[in-house]
Amino acid sequence: MRGWMWQATNELSPLLRMTVTLRHFSPHPPSCDQLAVLSGGPIGTVRSCHKEAGRKLGEAMAGTADSVRADVLASSRGSARDTEETLAAAEQGRFAELTAECWTPDVVYCAGQQ
């Protein structure tokens, strides 16, 4: 989620990005009045920038959602395949062979109480 949010934030103009970043991602978020002082602009401009940033951020996030979801979906499918393969190998008595082949050849397995 974090990458998705920053990708969308980076698509904003510098002024909108500054407004939304300071207002929502600062450890101690400034008020709109404080942002007006920081930026040297009128409070009305800061409020309209904040509102515009929120709208554009929502649009940008919606626009990037499919590409991010596709990556996550592909990764999840790969993990599911790996899990199924590992479980099948364990059921066939090939767990140690598979883990040595896929992850590390010098793994040591302990069974039972030791």
MDAnalysis code that builds the backbone (N, CA, C; Angstrom):
import MDAnalysis as mda
import numpy as np

u = mda.Universe.empty(342, n_residues=114, atom_resindex=np.repeat(np.arange(114), 3), trajectory=True)
u.add_TopologyAttr("name", ["N", "CA", "C"] * 114)
u.add_TopologyAttr("resid", np.arange(1, 115))
u.add_TopologyAttr("resname", ["MET", "ARG", "GLY", "TRP", "MET", "TRP", "GLN", "ALA", "THR", "ASN", "GLU", "LEU", "SER", "PRO", "LEU", "LEU", "ARG", "MET", "THR", "VAL", "THR", "LEU", "ARG", "HIS", "PHE", "SER", "PRO", "HIS", "PRO", "PRO", "SER", "CYS", "ASP", "GLN", "LEU", "ALA", "VAL", "LEU", "SER", "GLY", "GLY", "PRO", "ILE", "GLY", "THR", "VAL", "ARG", "SER", "CYS", "HIS", "LYS", "GLU", "ALA", "GLY", "ARG", "LYS", "LEU", "GLY", "GLU", "ALA", "MET", "ALA", "GLY", "THR", "ALA", "ASP", "SER", "VAL", "ARG", "ALA", "ASP", "VAL", "LEU", "ALA", "SER", "SER", "ARG", "GLY", "SER", "ALA", "ARG", "ASP", "THR", "GLU", "GLU", "THR", "LEU", "ALA", "ALA", "ALA", "GLU", "GLN", "GLY", "ARG", "PHE", "ALA", "GLU", "LEU", "THR", "ALA", "GLU", "CYS", "TRP", "THR", "PRO", "ASP", "VAL", "VAL", "TYR", "CYS", "ALA", "GLY", "GLN", "GLN"])
u.atoms.positions = np.array([
    [0.819, -1.197, 0.000],
    [0.000, 0.000, 0.000],
    [0.863, 1.261, 0.000],
    [1.971, 1.199, 0.754],
    [2.808, 2.383, 0.871],
    [3.328, 2.833, -0.490],
    [3.817, 1.887, -1.309],
    [4.324, 2.236, -2.635],
    [3.235, 2.810, -3.519],
    [2.049, 2.256, -3.395],
    [0.906, 2.713, -4.173],
    [0.592, 4.163, -3.812],
    [0.597, 4.481, -2.532],
    [0.303, 5.833, -2.070],
    [1.364, 6.815, -2.558],
    [2.643, 6.444, -2.429],
    [3.699, 7.366, -2.853],
    [3.725, 7.528, -4.360],
    [3.417, 6.489, -5.087],
    [3.363, 6.608, -6.545],
    [2.299, 7.630, -6.933],
    [1.141, 7.547, -6.305],
    [0.062, 8.497, -6.596],
    [0.438, 9.907, -6.144],
    [1.066, 10.030, -4.986],
    [1.471, 11.346, -4.471],
    [2.484, 12.000, -5.396],
    [3.402, 11.226, -5.938],
    [4.428, 11.776, -6.829],
    [3.868, 12.285, -8.147],
    [2.653, 11.903, -8.470],
    [2.021, 12.383, -9.697],
    [1.391, 13.764, -9.523],
    [1.308, 14.264, -8.288],
    [0.741, 15.585, -8.030],
    [1.745, 16.673, -8.407],
    [1.231, 17.884, -8.647],
    [2.130, 19.021, -8.886],
    [2.919, 19.294, -7.609],
    [4.057, 19.993, -7.721],
    [4.855, 20.247, -6.523],
    [4.078, 20.934, -5.392],
    [3.229, 21.926, -5.728],
    [2.466, 22.631, -4.697],
    [1.463, 21.701, -4.013],
    [0.744, 20.915, -4.805],
    [-0.228, 19.989, -4.226],
    [0.476, 18.888, -3.431],
    [1.596, 18.414, -3.950],
    [2.361, 17.370, -3.253],
    [2.862, 17.878, -1.903],
    [3.372, 19.131, -1.880],
    [3.838, 19.708, -0.620],
    [2.690, 19.817, 0.376],
    [1.540, 20.288, -0.086],
    [0.394, 20.467, 0.798],
    [-0.046, 19.145, 1.407],
    [-0.232, 18.142, 0.579],
    [-0.726, 16.857, 1.083],
    [0.335, 16.132, 1.909],
    [1.600, 16.264, 1.520],
    [2.668, 15.592, 2.265],
    [2.815, 16.193, 3.658],
    [2.871, 17.516, 3.734],
    [2.996, 18.152, 5.044],
    [1.769, 17.905, 5.916],
    [0.604, 17.970, 5.304],
    [-0.646, 17.855, 6.071],
    [-0.912, 16.430, 6.551],
    [-0.544, 15.424, 5.761],
    [-0.944, 14.054, 6.089],
    [0.195, 13.102, 6.428],
    [1.421, 13.437, 6.076],
    [2.514, 12.493, 6.293],
    [3.596, 13.025, 7.235],
    [3.367, 14.167, 7.843],
    [4.324, 14.728, 8.792],
    [4.095, 14.111, 10.168],
    [5.157, 13.963, 10.964],
    [4.980, 13.444, 12.323],
    [4.071, 14.342, 13.168],
    [4.130, 15.641, 12.906],
    [3.268, 16.614, 13.601],
    [2.610, 17.477, 12.531],
    [1.495, 16.985, 11.965],
    [0.878, 17.675, 10.828],
    [0.466, 19.106, 11.173],
    [0.858, 20.054, 10.335],
    [0.456, 21.438, 10.565],
    [-1.002, 21.656, 10.176],
    [-1.609, 22.641, 10.797],
    [-2.973, 23.028, 10.427],
    [-2.908, 23.780, 9.097],
    [-4.061, 24.026, 8.503],
    [-4.089, 24.809, 7.261],
    [-3.564, 26.215, 7.526],
    [-3.859, 26.777, 8.706],
    [-3.327, 28.104, 9.058],
    [-1.799, 28.072, 9.082],
    [-1.230, 27.035, 9.692],
    [0.230, 26.915, 9.752],
    [0.822, 26.712, 8.363],
    [0.131, 25.941, 7.506],
    [0.600, 25.759, 6.129],
    [0.605, 27.078, 5.368],
    [-0.390, 27.919, 5.642],
    [-0.446, 29.225, 4.982],
    [0.763, 30.062, 5.380],
    [1.118, 30.027, 6.659],
    [2.295, 30.763, 7.121],
    [3.555, 30.190, 6.473],
    [3.668, 28.848, 6.456],
    [4.843, 28.205, 5.870],
    [5.002, 28.529, 4.395],
    [3.898, 28.521, 3.668],
    [3.958, 28.733, 2.220],
    [3.954, 30.208, 1.842],
    [3.549, 31.063, 2.793],
    [3.474, 32.488, 2.493],
    [2.256, 32.849, 1.664],
    [1.300, 31.936, 1.583],
    [0.092, 32.196, 0.806],
    [-1.120, 32.373, 1.700],
    [-2.225, 32.811, 1.116],
    [-3.447, 32.984, 1.905],
    [-4.062, 31.634, 2.302],
    [-4.787, 31.634, 3.416],
    [-5.403, 30.412, 3.934],
    [-6.367, 29.804, 2.914],
    [-7.077, 30.630, 2.173],
    [-8.019, 30.122, 1.161],
    [-7.308, 29.313, 0.085],
    [-6.130, 29.766, -0.316],
    [-5.341, 29.044, -1.318],
    [-4.885, 27.699, -0.764],
    [-4.447, 27.706, 0.496],
    [-4.005, 26.456, 1.118],
    [-5.156, 25.466, 1.195],
    [-6.322, 25.948, 1.613],
    [-7.487, 25.053, 1.703],
    [-7.883, 24.514, 0.340],
    [-7.864, 25.369, -0.678],
    [-8.242, 24.872, -2.008],
    [-7.190, 23.919, -2.553],
    [-5.902, 24.161, -2.250],
    [-4.838, 23.231, -2.664],
    [-5.008, 21.884, -1.960],
    [-5.357, 21.943, -0.685],
    [-5.555, 20.713, 0.085],
    [-6.709, 19.898, -0.495],
    [-7.807, 20.585, -0.809],
    [-8.969, 19.912, -1.399],
    [-8.628, 19.347, -2.779],
    [-7.953, 20.145, -3.602],
    [-7.555, 19.704, -4.948],
    [-6.583, 18.526, -4.872],
    [-5.644, 18.583, -3.921],
    [-4.685, 17.486, -3.750],
    [-5.414, 16.196, -3.392],
    [-6.384, 16.285, -2.492],
    [-7.161, 15.098, -2.115],
    [-7.898, 14.499, -3.298],
    [-8.503, 15.371, -4.116],
    [-9.236, 14.897, -5.295],
    [-8.286, 14.237, -6.293],
    [-7.180, 14.912, -6.587],
    [-6.226, 14.370, -7.558],
    [-5.524, 13.122, -7.028],
    [-5.275, 13.087, -5.730],
    [-4.663, 11.906, -5.137],
    [-5.594, 10.701, -5.284],
    [-6.866, 10.910, -5.047],
    [-7.845, 9.829, -5.243],
    [-7.867, 9.342, -6.683],
    [-7.844, 10.274, -7.627],
    [-7.832, 9.902, -9.047],
    [-6.544, 9.157, -9.415],
    [-5.411, 9.669, -8.914],
    [-4.125, 9.041, -9.231],
    [-4.043, 7.641, -8.635],
    [-4.544, 7.484, -7.414],
    [-4.521, 6.168, -6.784],
    [-5.420, 5.201, -7.542],
    [-6.570, 5.677, -7.964],
    [-7.468, 4.813, -8.737],
    [-6.808, 4.416, -10.055],
    [-6.051, 5.337, -10.659],
    [-5.368, 5.058, -11.915],
    [-4.230, 4.063, -11.780],
    [-3.585, 4.046, -10.622],
    [-2.465, 3.124, -10.420],
    [-2.901, 1.811, -9.790],
    [-4.131, 1.734, -9.342],
    [-4.590, 0.550, -8.601],
    [-4.453, -0.731, -9.412],
    [-4.830, -0.696, -10.682],
    [-4.783, -1.917, -11.477],
    [-3.370, -2.417, -11.681],
    [-2.423, -1.507, -11.937],
    [-1.052, -1.964, -12.164],
    [-0.451, -2.528, -10.885],
    [-0.733, -1.899, -9.755],
    [-0.211, -2.401, -8.485],
    [-0.882, -3.719, -8.138],
    [-2.167, -3.782, -8.328],
    [-2.882, -5.021, -8.022],
    [-2.397, -6.166, -8.901],
    [-2.088, -5.872, -10.152],
    [-1.590, -6.920, -11.049],
    [-0.274, -7.482, -10.518],
    [0.609, -6.605, -10.041],
    [1.887, -7.057, -9.477],
    [1.665, -7.913, -8.236],
    [0.790, -7.436, -7.362],
    [0.507, -8.173, -6.125],
    [-0.154, -9.503, -6.452],
    [-1.072, -9.491, -7.400],
    [-1.750, -10.719, -7.796],
    [-0.761, -11.730, -8.362],
    [0.152, -11.281, -9.220],
    [1.158, -12.183, -9.788],
    [2.047, -12.754, -8.690],
    [2.444, -11.924, -7.744],
    [3.270, -12.387, -6.628],
    [2.511, -13.394, -5.768],
    [1.253, -13.102, -5.499],
    [0.431, -14.013, -4.691],
    [0.243, -15.358, -5.388],
    [0.025, -15.310, -6.691],
    [-0.124, -16.567, -7.442],
    [1.166, -17.377, -7.402],
    [2.306, -16.694, -7.518],
    [3.593, -17.372, -7.431],
    [3.795, -18.007, -6.070],
    [3.424, -17.307, -5.018],
    [3.534, -17.856, -3.659],
    [2.612, -19.054, -3.479],
    [1.418, -18.971, -4.034],
    [0.478, -20.088, -3.933],
    [1.029, -21.319, -4.652],
    [1.627, -21.102, -5.838],
    [2.240, -22.223, -6.570],
    [3.372, -22.847, -5.760],
    [4.230, -21.995, -5.181],
    [5.344, -22.493, -4.366],
    [4.832, -23.298, -3.180],
    [3.777, -22.817, -2.557],
    [3.205, -23.512, -1.403],
    [2.641, -24.861, -1.804],
    [1.891, -24.891, -2.899],
    [1.323, -26.154, -3.375],
    [2.426, -27.156, -3.729],
    [3.473, -26.668, -4.377],
    [4.592, -27.530, -4.762],
    [5.304, -28.073, -3.520],
    [5.487, -27.216, -2.533],
    [6.161, -27.632, -1.298],
    [5.330, -28.668, -0.544],
    [4.027, -28.432, -0.435],
    [3.157, -29.393, 0.259],
    [3.110, -30.737, -0.479],
    [3.039, -30.687, -1.807],
    [3.024, -31.931, -2.586],
    [4.338, -32.689, -2.396],
    [5.463, -31.976, -2.391],
    [6.763, -32.618, -2.177],
    [6.828, -33.251, -0.794],
    [6.278, -32.569, 0.205],
    [6.283, -33.120, 1.566],
    [5.454, -34.391, 1.637],
    [4.298, -34.396, 0.973],
    [3.440, -35.584, 0.966],
    [4.102, -36.753, 0.244],
    [4.982, -36.458, -0.710],
    [5.672, -37.498, -1.475],
    [7.016, -37.866, -0.857],
    [7.327, -37.270, 0.295],
    [8.589, -37.575, 0.961],
    [9.796, -36.891, 0.332],
    [9.560, -35.835, -0.450],
    [10.645, -35.125, -1.127],
    [10.867, -33.719, -0.573],
    [10.419, -33.465, 0.651],
    [10.504, -32.117, 1.211],
    [11.950, -31.632, 1.315],
    [12.824, -32.462, 1.874],
    [14.230, -32.072, 2.036],
    [14.885, -31.825, 0.672],
    [14.560, -32.674, -0.291],
    [15.113, -32.527, -1.640],
    [14.670, -31.204, -2.265],
    [13.372, -30.898, -2.145],
    [12.845, -29.668, -2.733],
    [13.438, -28.430, -2.067],
    [13.498, -28.412, -0.742],
    [14.045, -27.233, -0.069],
    [15.528, -27.056, -0.377],
    [16.256, -28.149, -0.494],
    [17.678, -28.045, -0.855],
    [17.824, -27.502, -2.275],
    [16.921, -27.916, -3.137],
    [16.956, -27.492, -4.537],
    [16.526, -26.034, -4.695],
    [15.485, -25.636, -3.975],
    [14.904, -24.300, -4.166],
    [15.472, -23.227, -3.249],
    [15.878, -23.596, -2.046],
    [16.292, -22.567, -1.091],
    [17.745, -22.690, -0.665],
    [18.091, -23.767, 0.010],
    [19.455, -23.899, 0.490],
    [19.843, -25.373, 0.562],
    [20.988, -25.724, 0.015],
    [21.377, -27.137, -0.002],
    [21.869, -27.652, 1.354],
    [22.195, -26.770, 2.281],
    [22.761, -27.239, 3.549],
    [21.790, -27.147, 4.723],
    [20.497, -27.199, 4.420],
    [19.498, -27.144, 5.484],
    [19.516, -28.445, 6.290],
    [19.286, -28.334, 7.582],
    [19.266, -29.495, 8.467],
    [17.865, -29.613, 9.050],
    [17.292, -30.794, 8.999],
    [15.948, -31.030, 9.498],
    [16.014, -31.850, 10.772],
    [15.193, -31.504, 11.709],
    [15.089, -32.260, 12.956],
    [13.663, -32.773, 13.063],
    [13.525, -33.992, 13.441],
    [12.183, -34.569, 13.587],
    [12.038, -35.133, 14.993],
    [10.851, -35.000, 15.512],
    [10.598, -35.558, 16.843],
    [11.240, -34.745, 17.949],
    [11.325, -35.343, 19.112],
    [11.915, -34.648, 20.265],
    [13.422, -34.845, 20.286],
    [14.111, -33.759, 20.553],
    [15.590, -33.825, 20.603],
    [16.092, -33.116, 21.823],
])
